[in-house]
């Protein structure tokens, strides 16, 4: 239940505030909602990659070598 509330409440609050302050025909409303969804999807991927980096020594070594080669 806690996970569902943490996942859904920010979207519900943001949606309410946006629809309260904008009209449904405003393009900026849909741009803001799309940006929020994109940020949420992207941050999940970054968090997963960081978890893999911190917990997998072979992956960490591969990434560190790749960064050194690019420098």
N, C-alpha and C positions, 0 to 999 in steps of 0.2 A: 504494500500500500504506500509506503514511504517513497519508494522508487517512482511509482506512478505519479504521486503528487509532485515530486521534484522534477519530473520530466514534463508534466502537463501544465502545472500552474504558471510558470513563466510565459508560456504561449497563450494561455487563457487571459492572463493579465495584460500582456502586450496587445493581444487582439482586441480586448475590450477598450483599452486606451486609444488604440489607433482608430477603431470604428467609431468611437465616441467623438474624436477630434477631427476626423476626416469624413468626407462623403465617399460612398462606394465607387463613384466615378473618378476619384483622384488617382492618378497613375502612381504618385509617390507612395500611396498606401500599399500597393502591390509590390513596389520596389523594396520597401522596408521589410515586408513579410518575407519576400524571396531572399533578401540578404541575411535575415536572421536564420532562416532554414539552411542556407549555404554555410554560414558560420558554424552552426551546430554540427552539421555533417563533417566539416573540415576539422573542427576541434576534436571530434571523436577519433578521427584517423591519426591526428598528431599525438593524442594521448596514448593510443595503442602502440604507435611507433616508439614513443619514449619508454613505455613499459617494457617493450621488447629489448630496447637498447640497454636499459638498466638491469634486466634479468638474464640476458643471454650473452655470455662472454664472447662466443664466436661471432655473433652479429655485431657486437660492439667493436671487436677487432677489425672486422671487415669495413665498418663505417669509418673508423678512425684512419685506417690505411687509405681509404678512398678520399677522405678530406685532406690528408697529407699530400696525396698525389695532385690534387687540384690546386694546392697552394703554391 
